Amino acid sequence: MRNRTERLICGITGPLISPIVPFFTANEKSATDILRMNTMQTPELDEATFYNDLPQTLEKAWLLLEDAARNRHSPMHTPVLVSSGEDQTARARTVVLRDTVRTTRELRIHTDSRSAKIEELHRQPMCQVIAYHPVQKIQLRLDATATP
């Protein structure tokens, strides 16, 4: 039986961060408590400085992505990969983040080589990766170019 795993490398092409707006819900405490038990906390950054300091925001984003690649309990461990289908419609699916490389701005994802996303990404390598961390209240939307 041949190996059917293919590695996708998503090279981040746009800014790593977008404006972050914290929000609060009525049920936040219970959801936060549940997630906190299963998620490694990244080093705390001063919130006032964090939201107004681009280098600290970028550092926080990389810390969350690096943790997600190592920690299967991180909510960012399974981001959404969005590609373009043959009919030009958006195709979104949950993937597993396996590794991150800061120096080359890469996210590494493994997938079944028979999946439709492989053909879609060969045809149109531009894609987006979206990850959300409900405890940290941070969403990352990354423009990327995939290279199978």
Secondary structure, 3 states (H helix, E strand, C coil): CCCCEEEEEEEECCCCCCCCCCCCCCCHHHHHHHHHHHCCCCCCCCHHHHHHCHHHHHHHHHHHHHHHHHCCCCHHHCCEEEEECCCCCEEEEECCEEEEECCCCEEEEEEECCCHHHHHHHHCCEEEEEEEECCCCEEEEEEEEEEC
